[in-house]
Amino acid sequence: MKQLSIGVVGVGRMGAMHVRVLRQLEHLYDVVGVFDVMLPVARAVADLWGIKAFLSVESLFSACELIVVSTPAETHDAIAMRALAAGCDVMIEKPIAVTLARAQDLLAFAARVERRLMVGHSERFNPVVRGLKQRLGETKLERFESWRFGVRDARVGSLGVHLDWGVHDADLARYFGAAGANSRGQYGASSECASDCATLVFDRAELRLDRRGSERRREIVAQCGDISYRGDLIRQTLRRIDHLSGASEAIVLGDEEPLMAQAKAMALCVAGGESEIASGYDGMRAVELVEPKDTPAGTSRLSAFA
């Protein structure tokens, strides 16, 4: 694969991690530079990695083939459209957009300008998820459950737990075939979607989300007949349990950093190869799965840097 010229828009905690990973993949990427509305932040990251801090997104776009968008979620789709319009392929951090309508608009725009659109559902590259996917192949699960508990990050602003965390597990439920093409989640009776706690129930999946406590928990259970798999996404452990015999087996997993694996998959996707990375369609479906049914069909689009 040829080296791709790439830039990162938004270099807070997550964006800075993307820059680190991309700089370590010099055979795949030429990291041209970064842009952030907070110029001192952009310059600090640029100086650390020996790249350029651009003064406008337009100048960064014109120098790149591929753009990573790692800004506040409310700005994802607006910035991505500008990058796509400039002729760049785009990878957006999750969620692809804060409403289904806006995600659909972005997907349609990417199709019109014939550029690739990818979404950073990086849990696909967690060693637990990759190990489970390898074990299951194309087998559809009978049941998928997840627990994602922890502390609310103040940087997400008003973003509800369904968009902040829920899209991760909704994407995994789809990835393992437990939330089909016509699935739409139902929120538990006591759950407020815009709050910090929710339970999202599908025919064959149940996702539990809670940002109210100090306990960090990211676990999945996948049921397939008399066999279940229990994974800890933080400790990166996976066990296979045979419920007939009672036998339990620890599965040996890889240790590649998820963002590193995702960056490699991103390059493969841009080159036209088959890749595990979430597509724009995957990102849109994750938002569709978690969006409450009473959400208005459309909202006004936010300006990226108003």
Buried (B, 14 or more C-beta within 10 A) or exposed (E): EEEBBBBBBBBBEBBBBBBBBBBBBEEBBBBBBBBBBEEEBBBBBBEEBEBBBBEEBEBBBBBBBBBBBBBBBBBBBBBBBBBBEBEBBBBBBBBBBBBBBBBBBBBEBBEEEEBBBBBBBBBBBBBBBBBBBEBBEEEEBEBBBBBBBBEBEEEBEEBBBBBBBBBBBBBBBBBBBBBEEEBEBEBEEEBBBEBBBBBBBBEBBBBBBBBEEEEEBBBBBBBBEEBBBBBBBEEBBBEBBEEEEEEEEEBEBEEBBBBBBBBBBBBBBBEEEEBBBBBBBBBBBBBBBBBBEEBEEEEEBBEBEE
